[in-house]
């Protein structure tokens, strides 16, 4: 079924809550392993049906945040999803209290019980009203950001459409693109500051009520981090500062020589080659045809997947007014259908959508059709934790390298260098976003200017090569406000970094033996949400980055490859 043909009706909240309450009672009384497993699977089916409606609304709403009908439906889910989450917590409590709970772990792997415990620890009916308010604030940010239109080059453009101008070979055009973006954020400065201030205080109050010091503690529970905590993440960030940042400073010098920009400013940072960055060659139809060929040649599994996605029109990737910025993949569970949302802008990022978001979608496609012990994988175990889910996407970017020529033609070598550099450069930025949020939630009374000052301090720590000059918005340290994860998905961003480390290991493995690297990736992916981050890494012969010195060898290997492949 095509996306546009999928029917939507608002869930009957009273009936849903009554059903979940009934399930909680039955689960509490379950007298055997088999009965508890049956009920666990049944309640997952119930939640999947509710989630289907929620995802349909999310997609329609983000396709046009100005649409009154879908905006109202999104408001309904914002207001009522906390009550559903609270009912789901009662289910989790009933399962954990049942003497047969261990049967679920034997059936579905090591994540199921810790995930249920985190669900209980991260939610309570006492914070329902605060969660409703938090959802409303998130939607307000989406509307404010999604409505952004700026004037440049005689055109009215969305924020994603500025990216092409930021990569212009004309420095005045690059500067003008950043200034155009800055003009919108500066014009709405008070609104962005106010939304974030309310978000921080709201989330910290939720944490206080639930017994946590602040939201940075609660976030590790809600992000369902299993097997590691904030100390391990802090150690990882310091490894990036000690091992990666010095290497990147040398690589940025190489880039400066390559581009011919002797004293690069921040508005020059998107330019990687003197004759311009690699751009995809071809129309929308040609790029999609290239994706079909790529995945047909990669493996039988990916061939089936891409046919399903394209034949059922499960891509919405063209930018337009009113459409929410950014990109995502989500699964519509009743239909076992992934959906990919993005904003193409004529840059290499368009192809990254066909690899990154498709990596997410491929895992969703496989997991929704897989069985374990003769049973379908339950809905809440279709996907692992976010740090693991990003392994699927980021690794696919590298594993598809033999087919990148379909999109970049004579610029393929440039793209491979650009992509490896960009992945390496991302590590300190992602760590910077994470540390910034820890500072914000531990110091909730900082003024907007003080928040911006903290961001600028972190710029010097993680990206000392950046020189903002007198650039508006960025120069005053407010650039973090365009990073939607900081507003909508607090503490998510480090997940990209943890996944990048595994993806770079796949990059190295793919250079040595592409067939072996693919089989290792497929093994990891088939575990769906039934294994932890470290277990998934180990299943593919990769290493988690929490030990001292864990990045040293990998960083040197990537640095050596980048130096050897300069153009």
C-alpha positions as CSV (number, residue, x, y, z in Angstrom):
1,X,0.0,0.0,0.0
2,X,1.3,3.4,-0.9
3,X,1.7,6.0,1.9
4,X,-1.0,8.3,0.4
5,X,-3.5,5.3,0.5
6,X,-3.0,4.5,4.2
7,X,-6.1,5.4,6.1
8,X,-6.0,7.4,9.4
9,X,-8.4,7.6,12.2
10,X,-7.7,9.2,15.6
11,X,-7.4,6.4,18.3
12,X,-10.2,6.0,20.8
13,X,-8.2,7.0,23.9
14,X,-10.6,5.7,26.4
15,X,-10.8,2.3,24.8
16,X,-7.0,2.1,24.4
17,X,-6.4,2.9,28.0
18,X,-9.0,0.4,29.1
19,X,-7.4,-2.3,26.9
20,X,-4.0,-1.5,28.4
21,X,-5.4,-1.7,31.9
22,X,-6.9,-5.1,31.1
23,X,-3.6,-6.3,29.8
24,X,-1.8,-5.1,33.0
25,X,-4.2,-7.2,35.0
26,X,-3.8,-10.3,32.9
27,X,0.0,-10.0,32.9
28,X,0.0,-9.7,36.7
29,X,-1.9,-13.0,36.9
30,X,-0.1,-14.9,34.1
31,X,0.8,-18.3,35.6
32,X,3.3,-19.6,33.1
33,X,6.2,-18.6,30.9
34,X,4.2,-19.2,27.7
35,X,1.2,-17.2,28.9
36,X,3.4,-14.2,29.9
37,X,5.1,-14.3,26.5
38,X,1.7,-14.5,24.7
39,X,0.5,-11.5,26.6
40,X,3.7,-9.5,26.1
41,X,3.4,-10.0,22.3
42,X,-0.3,-9.1,22.4
43,X,0.2,-5.8,24.2
44,X,3.0,-5.0,21.8
45,X,0.5,-5.5,18.9
46,X,-1.9,-3.2,20.6
47,X,0.8,-0.5,21.1
48,X,1.9,-1.0,17.5
49,X,-1.6,-0.1,16.3
50,X,-1.6,3.1,18.3
51,X,1.9,3.9,17.1
52,X,0.8,3.5,13.5
53,X,-1.7,6.3,13.9
54,X,0.9,8.5,15.7
55,X,3.5,8.0,12.9
56,X,1.0,8.7,10.2
57,X,0.2,12.0,11.9
58,X,3.9,12.8,12.5
59,X,4.7,12.3,8.8
60,X,1.7,14.3,7.5
61,X,2.4,17.1,10.0
62,X,6.1,17.4,9.2
63,X,5.3,17.3,5.5
64,X,3.5,20.7,6.0
65,X,3.5,22.2,9.5
66,X,1.1,24.8,8.3
67,X,-1.7,22.3,7.6
68,X,-4.5,23.0,10.1
69,X,-5.9,19.4,10.2
70,X,-2.6,17.6,10.8
71,X,-1.4,20.3,13.2
72,X,-4.6,19.7,15.3
73,X,-4.0,15.9,15.2
74,X,-0.4,16.4,16.2
75,X,-1.6,18.6,19.1
76,X,-3.9,15.7,20.1
77,X,-1.0,13.2,20.3
78,X,1.1,15.8,22.1
79,X,-1.6,16.1,24.7
80,X,-2.5,12.4,25.1
81,X,0.6,10.4,24.4
82,X,1.8,10.9,28.1
83,X,-1.3,9.1,29.3
84,X,-0.6,6.2,27.0
85,X,3.0,6.1,28.1
86,X,1.9,6.0,31.7
87,X,-0.4,3.1,31.0
88,X,2.5,1.4,29.2
89,X,4.5,1.8,32.4
90,X,1.9,-0.1,34.4
91,X,2.3,-2.9,31.9
92,X,6.1,-2.9,32.4
93,X,5.6,-2.9,36.2
94,X,3.3,-5.9,35.9
95,X,5.8,-7.8,33.8
96,X,8.7,-7.1,36.1
97,X,6.7,-8.2,39.1
98,X,5.6,-11.5,37.4
99,X,7.8,-14.5,38.5
100,X,8.0,-15.6,34.9
101,X,9.6,-12.4,33.7
102,X,12.9,-14.1,32.9
103,X,11.1,-16.1,30.2
104,X,11.0,-12.9,28.1
105,X,14.8,-12.5,28.3
106,X,15.3,-16.2,27.3
107,X,12.9,-15.6,24.3
108,X,13.9,-12.1,23.2
109,X,17.4,-11.4,24.4
110,X,19.2,-9.3,27.0
111,X,17.6,-5.9,26.3
112,X,14.0,-6.7,27.1
113,X,14.0,-6.6,30.9
114,X,16.5,-3.7,31.3
115,X,14.4,-1.8,28.8
116,X,11.2,-2.4,30.8
117,X,13.0,-1.3,34.0
118,X,14.1,1.9,32.4
119,X,10.5,2.5,31.2
120,X,9.4,2.3,34.8
121,X,12.2,4.5,36.1
122,X,11.6,7.2,33.5
123,X,7.9,7.7,33.7
124,X,5.2,8.4,36.3
125,X,1.7,9.9,36.2
126,X,2.9,12.7,38.4
127,X,4.7,14.2,35.4
128,X,1.9,13.8,32.8
129,X,1.1,17.5,32.7
130,X,4.7,18.4,32.4
131,X,5.1,16.0,29.5
132,X,2.1,17.5,27.7
133,X,3.7,20.9,28.1
134,X,7.0,19.5,26.8
135,X,5.4,18.1,23.7
136,X,3.7,21.4,23.0
137,X,7.0,23.2,23.3
138,X,8.6,20.8,20.9
139,X,5.8,21.4,18.4
140,X,6.2,25.1,18.8
141,X,9.9,24.8,18.0
142,X,9.0,22.7,14.9
143,X,6.6,25.3,13.7
144,X,9.0,28.2,14.3
145,X,11.8,26.4,12.5
146,X,9.7,24.9,9.8
147,X,8.2,28.3,8.9
148,X,11.6,29.8,8.2
149,X,11.9,31.5,4.9
150,X,14.7,33.9,3.9
151,X,15.6,36.0,1.0
152,X,18.7,35.3,-1.0
153,X,19.7,35.5,-4.7
154,X,16.4,37.1,-5.5
155,X,14.6,34.0,-4.2
156,X,12.6,33.0,-1.1
157,X,14.3,30.0,0.3
158,X,13.9,27.5,3.2
159,X,16.8,26.9,5.6
160,X,17.8,23.5,3.9
161,X,17.8,25.3,0.5
162,X,20.6,27.6,1.8
163,X,23.1,24.7,1.9
164,X,23.9,24.9,-1.7
165,X,24.8,28.6,-1.4
166,X,26.9,27.8,1.7
167,X,29.0,25.6,-0.6
168,X,29.4,28.2,-3.3
169,X,32.9,28.9,-4.6
170,X,32.2,32.6,-4.2
171,X,33.1,33.7,-0.6
172,X,30.6,36.6,-0.7
173,X,27.8,34.2,-1.6
174,X,28.8,31.8,1.2
175,X,28.9,34.7,3.7
176,X,25.5,35.9,2.4
177,X,23.9,32.5,2.9
178,X,25.0,32.3,6.5
179,X,23.8,35.8,7.1
180,X,20.4,35.0,5.5
181,X,20.1,32.1,7.9
182,X,21.2,34.2,10.8
183,X,18.7,36.9,10.0
184,X,15.8,34.5,10.7
185,X,17.2,33.2,14.0
186,X,18.1,36.7,15.1
187,X,14.6,38.0,14.2
188,X,13.1,35.3,16.3
189,X,15.8,35.3,18.9
190,X,13.5,35.9,21.9
191,X,11.2,33.1,20.8
192,X,14.0,30.5,20.4
193,X,15.5,31.5,23.8
194,X,12.1,31.4,25.5
195,X,11.2,27.9,24.1
196,X,14.5,26.4,25.2
197,X,14.4,28.1,28.6
198,X,11.0,26.6,29.3
199,X,12.1,23.2,28.0
200,X,15.1,23.0,30.3
201,X,13.1,24.0,33.4
202,X,10.2,21.6,32.4
203,X,12.5,18.6,31.9
204,X,14.5,19.3,35.1
205,X,11.2,19.5,37.0
206,X,10.2,16.1,35.6
207,X,13.6,14.8,36.8
208,X,13.2,16.3,40.3
209,X,9.7,14.7,40.7
210,X,11.1,11.3,39.6
211,X,14.0,11.6,42.1
212,X,16.8,12.6,39.8
213,X,19.3,15.4,40.3
214,X,18.4,16.9,36.9
215,X,17.4,15.9,33.4
216,X,20.9,14.8,32.4
217,X,20.4,11.9,34.8
218,X,16.9,11.1,33.8
219,X,17.8,11.3,30.1
220,X,20.1,8.2,30.4
221,X,17.1,6.3,31.6
222,X,14.7,7.6,29.0
223,X,17.3,7.1,26.2
224,X,17.4,3.5,27.5
225,X,21.1,3.4,27.7
226,X,22.1,-0.2,28.8
227,X,25.5,-1.2,29.9
228,X,27.1,2.2,30.2
229,X,26.4,5.6,31.7
230,X,27.4,9.2,31.9
231,X,30.9,8.5,33.2
232,X,31.7,6.3,30.2
233,X,30.3,8.9,27.8
234,X,32.4,11.6,29.5
235,X,35.5,9.4,29.1
236,X,34.6,8.9,25.4
237,X,34.3,12.7,24.9
238,X,37.7,13.2,26.5
239,X,39.2,10.5,24.2
240,X,37.8,12.5,21.2
241,X,39.4,15.7,22.6
242,X,42.8,14.0,23.2
243,X,42.9,11.7,20.1
244,X,40.7,13.1,17.4
245,X,40.9,16.9,17.7
246,X,44.7,17.2,17.3
247,X,44.5,15.0,14.2
248,X,41.7,17.1,12.8
249,X,43.7,20.2,13.2
250,X,46.3,18.7,10.9
251,X,43.6,17.6,8.5
252,X,42.1,21.1,8.4
253,X,45.5,22.4,7.4
254,X,45.5,19.9,4.5
255,X,42.0,21.1,3.6
256,X,43.0,24.7,3.6
257,X,45.8,23.9,1.2
258,X,43.4,21.9,-1.0
259,X,40.9,24.6,-1.2
260,X,43.3,27.5,-1.5
261,X,41.7,29.4,1.3
262,X,44.6,30.6,3.3
263,X,42.7,31.9,6.3
264,X,39.4,30.0,6.4
265,X,36.5,31.6,8.3
266,X,33.5,29.7,9.6
267,X,31.5,30.6,6.5
268,X,34.2,28.8,4.5
269,X,33.8,25.6,6.4
270,X,31.5,23.9,4.0
271,X,34.0,24.2,1.1
272,X,36.2,21.2,0.8
273,X,37.7,21.5,-2.7
274,X,39.0,24.4,-4.8
275,X,36.8,23.5,-7.7
276,X,33.7,22.9,-5.6
277,X,32.3,20.1,-3.4
278,X,31.1,16.9,-5.0
279,X,27.5,17.1,-6.0
280,X,25.1,14.4,-7.2
281,X,24.7,14.2,-10.9
282,X,21.2,13.7,-12.1
283,X,17.5,14.4,-11.5
284,X,15.4,13.1,-8.7
285,X,14.3,10.2,-11.0
286,X,17.9,9.4,-11.9
287,X,19.1,9.4,-8.3
288,X,16.3,7.1,-7.3
289,X,17.1,4.8,-10.2
290,X,20.7,4.8,-9.1
291,X,19.6,3.8,-5.6
292,X,17.5,0.9,-7.0
293,X,20.5,-0.4,-9.0
294,X,22.8,0.0,-6.0
295,X,20.7,-2.0,-3.6
296,X,19.9,-4.6,-6.2
297,X,23.6,-5.2,-6.7
298,X,24.5,-5.1,-3.0
299,X,22.5,-8.1,-1.9
300,X,19.2,-10.0,-2.4
301,X,17.9,-8.5,0.9
302,X,18.5,-4.9,-0.1
303,X,17.1,-5.5,-3.6
304,X,13.8,-6.7,-2.1
305,X,13.8,-3.7,0.3
306,X,14.4,-1.0,-2.2
307,X,11.8,-2.3,-4.6
308,X,9.3,-2.2,-1.7
309,X,10.2,1.3,-0.7
310,X,10.1,2.8,-4.1
311,X,7.2,0.9,-5.5
312,X,5.1,2.0,-2.5
313,X,6.3,5.6,-2.6
314,X,7.9,5.6,0.9
315,X,10.2,8.6,0.2
316,X,9.4,12.3,0.7
317,X,12.8,14.0,0.1
318,X,12.2,17.2,-1.8
319,X,12.3,20.5,0.2
320,X,9.4,22.9,0.0
321,X,7.8,25.7,2.1
322,X,6.2,24.6,5.3
323,X,8.0,21.3,5.4
324,X,9.9,20.6,8.6
325,X,13.7,20.8,8.3
326,X,15.9,17.8,8.8
327,X,15.3,14.2,8.0
328,X,14.2,11.0,9.7
329,X,13.1,7.4,9.1
330,X,10.2,5.9,11.0
331,X,8.3,2.6,10.7
332,X,4.6,2.4,10.2
333,X,4.2,-0.8,12.2
334,X,0.8,-2.1,11.1
335,X,2.0,-2.0,7.5
336,X,5.6,-3.2,8.3
337,X,6.6,-0.2,6.2
338,X,9.5,2.2,6.8
339,X,9.1,5.8,5.6
340,X,12.0,8.2,4.7
341,X,11.6,12.0,5.2
342,X,14.3,14.4,4.1
343,X,15.0,17.8,2.5
344,X,17.1,17.4,-0.6
345,X,19.1,20.6,-1.5
346,X,21.3,19.6,-4.4
347,X,24.3,18.7,-2.3
348,X,26.0,15.4,-1.5
349,X,23.7,15.1,1.5
350,X,21.0,14.1,-0.9
351,X,22.8,10.9,-1.6
352,X,23.5,10.4,2.1
353,X,19.7,10.2,2.5
354,X,19.7,7.2,0.1
355,X,22.3,5.5,2.3
356,X,21.9,6.8,5.9
357,X,18.1,6.9,6.2
358,X,17.9,3.8,4.0
359,X,20.2,2.1,6.5
360,X,17.6,2.8,9.2
361,X,14.8,1.7,6.9
362,X,16.5,-1.5,5.9
363,X,16.8,-2.5,9.5
364,X,13.2,-1.7,10.1
365,X,12.2,-3.7,7.0
366,X,14.1,-6.8,8.1
367,X,13.0,-6.6,11.8
368,X,9.3,-6.2,11.1
369,X,9.4,-9.4,9.0
370,X,11.7,-11.4,11.2
371,X,10.8,-14.1,13.8
372,X,12.6,-15.3,16.9
373,X,11.7,-18.7,18.4
374,X,8.8,-18.9,16.0
375,X,7.3,-15.6,17.0
376,X,7.4,-12.2,15.3
377,X,9.8,-9.8,17.0
378,X,7.6,-7.6,19.3
379,X,7.1,-4.0,18.3
380,X,9.2,-2.5,21.1
381,X,12.2,-4.7,20.1
382,X,12.1,-3.9,16.4
383,X,14.8,-1.3,16.9
384,X,17.7,-1.2,19.4
385,X,18.8,1.8,21.4
386,X,19.5,5.0,19.4
387,X,23.3,4.7,19.7
388,X,22.9,1.2,18.0
389,X,20.2,2.2,15.5
390,X,22.6,4.8,14.1
391,X,25.1,2.0,13.4
392,X,22.7,0.7,10.8
393,X,22.5,4.1,9.0
394,X,26.1,5.4,9.3
395,X,27.7,2.1,8.3
396,X,25.5,1.8,5.3
397,X,27.0,5.1,4.1
398,X,30.4,3.4,3.9
399,X,29.3,-0.1,2.8
400,X,27.6,1.3,-0.4
401,X,30.9,2.9,-1.5
402,X,31.3,0.6,-4.6
403,X,28.2,2.2,-6.0
404,X,28.7,5.9,-5.2
405,X,29.9,6.4,-8.8
406,X,26.3,6.0,-9.9
407,X,25.5,9.3,-8.2
408,X,28.8,11.3,-8.4
409,X,30.3,10.1,-11.7
410,X,33.7,11.8,-12.1
411,X,33.4,13.4,-8.6
412,X,33.3,10.0,-6.9
413,X,36.9,10.2,-5.5
414,X,36.2,13.6,-4.2
415,X,33.0,12.3,-2.5
416,X,34.8,9.4,-0.8
417,X,37.4,11.8,0.7
418,X,34.8,14.4,1.6
419,X,32.6,11.7,3.3
420,X,35.5,10.2,5.3
421,X,36.6,13.6,6.4
422,X,33.1,14.7,7.3
423,X,32.5,11.6,9.4
424,X,35.7,12.2,11.3
425,X,35.0,15.9,11.8
426,X,31.6,15.1,13.1
427,X,32.9,13.3,16.2
428,X,34.0,16.5,18.1
429,X,30.9,18.4,17.1
430,X,28.6,15.6,18.3
431,X,30.5,15.5,21.6
432,X,30.2,19.3,21.9
433,X,26.5,19.1,21.5
434,X,26.4,16.5,24.3
435,X,28.6,18.3,26.7
436,X,26.6,21.5,26.1
437,X,23.4,19.8,27.1
438,X,24.9,18.5,30.3
439,X,26.0,22.1,31.2
440,X,22.5,23.4,30.4
441,X,20.5,21.0,32.5
442,X,23.0,21.2,35.4
443,X,22.8,25.1,35.3
444,X,19.1,25.7,34.4
445,X,19.2,29.4,35.4
446,X,21.8,30.5,32.9
447,X,20.6,33.5,30.8
448,X,20.5,33.2,27.0
449,X,23.7,35.1,26.7
450,X,25.4,32.9,29.3
451,X,24.2,29.8,27.4
452,X,25.7,31.2,24.2
453,X,29.0,31.9,26.1
454,X,29.2,28.2,27.1
455,X,28.7,27.2,23.5
456,X,31.6,29.4,22.4
457,X,33.8,27.9,25.2
458,X,33.0,24.4,23.8
459,X,33.8,25.6,20.3
460,X,37.4,26.4,21.4
461,X,37.6,23.0,23.1
462,X,36.2,20.8,20.3
463,X,36.6,22.9,17.1
464,X,39.5,25.3,17.7
465,X,39.9,25.9,14.0
466,X,36.6,27.8,13.7
467,X,36.8,31.6,13.4
468,X,33.4,33.3,13.4
469,X,34.7,36.8,12.9
470,X,31.7,39.2,13.0
471,X,29.2,36.7,11.6
472,X,25.7,37.3,13.1
473,X,24.0,34.6,15.1
474,X,27.0,32.2,15.0
475,X,29.4,34.8,16.3
476,X,27.3,35.4,19.4
477,X,27.4,31.7,20.2
478,X,23.8,30.9,19.3
479,X,24.5,28.4,16.5
480,X,23.3,25.6,18.7
481,X,19.7,26.8,18.2
482,X,19.6,25.4,14.7
483,X,20.4,21.9,16.0
484,X,16.9,20.5,16.4
485,X,18.0,17.6,18.5
486,X,18.9,19.9,21.4
487,X,15.3,21.1,21.5
488,X,13.4,18.0,20.5
489,X,15.5,15.0,21.4
490,X,17.8,16.0,24.3
491,X,20.9,13.9,24.8
492,X,20.3,12.0,21.6
493,X,23.3,13.5,19.7
494,X,26.0,11.5,21.4
495,X,24.4,8.4,19.9
496,X,25.6,9.5,16.5
497,X,29.1,9.7,17.8
498,X,29.0,6.3,19.4
499,X,27.6,4.9,16.1
500,X,30.2,6.8,14.1
501,X,33.0,4.9,15.9
502,X,31.5,1.6,14.8
503,X,30.7,2.9,11.3
504,X,34.3,4.0,10.9
505,X,35.4,0.4,11.8
506,X,33.1,-0.8,9.1
507,X,34.7,1.7,6.7
508,X,38.1,0.1,7.5
509,X,36.7,-3.4,7.2
510,X,35.1,-2.6,3.9
511,X,38.4,-1.3,2.5
512,X,39.9,-4.7,3.3
513,X,37.1,-7.1,2.4
514,X,33.7,-5.7,1.2
515,X,32.0,-9.1,1.2
516,X,33.0,-9.9,4.7
517,X,32.1,-6.4,6.0
518,X,28.6,-6.8,4.5
519,X,28.0,-10.2,6.1
520,X,29.1,-8.8,9.5
521,X,26.8,-5.8,9.0
522,X,23.9,-8.1,8.1
523,X,24.6,-10.2,11.2
524,X,24.5,-7.1,13.4
525,X,21.3,-5.8,11.7
526,X,19.4,-9.0,12.1
527,X,19.7,-8.8,15.9
528,X,17.2,-5.9,15.7
529,X,16.5,-4.5,19.2
530,X,17.4,-7.7,21.0
531,X,21.0,-6.8,21.9
532,X,22.8,-4.0,23.6
533,X,25.2,-1.6,22.0
534,X,28.3,-3.5,23.1
535,X,26.7,-6.8,22.2
536,X,25.9,-5.6,18.7
537,X,29.4,-4.2,18.2
538,X,30.9,-7.5,19.3
539,X,28.6,-9.5,17.0
540,X,30.3,-7.8,14.1
541,X,33.8,-8.0,15.5
542,X,33.9,-4.3,16.4
543,X,34.9,-2.5,19.6
544,X,33.0,-0.1,21.8
545,X,34.9,3.1,22.5
546,X,34.7,3.4,26.3
547,X,38.2,2.2,27.3
548,X,41.2,4.6,27.5
549,X,43.0,4.6,24.2
550,X,40.2,2.9,22.4
551,X,40.1,5.5,19.6
552,X,43.9,5.7,19.1
553,X,44.4,3.0,16.4
554,X,41.1,3.7,14.6
555,X,41.8,7.5,14.5
556,X,45.3,6.9,13.1
557,X,44.0,4.5,10.4
558,X,41.3,7.0,9.3
559,X,43.8,9.9,9.4
560,X,46.3,7.9,7.3
561,X,43.6,7.1,4.7
562,X,42.5,10.7,4.4
563,X,46.1,11.9,4.0
564,X,46.9,9.2,1.4
565,X,43.7,10.1,-0.6
566,X,44.2,13.9,-0.9
567,X,43.1,15.3,-4.2
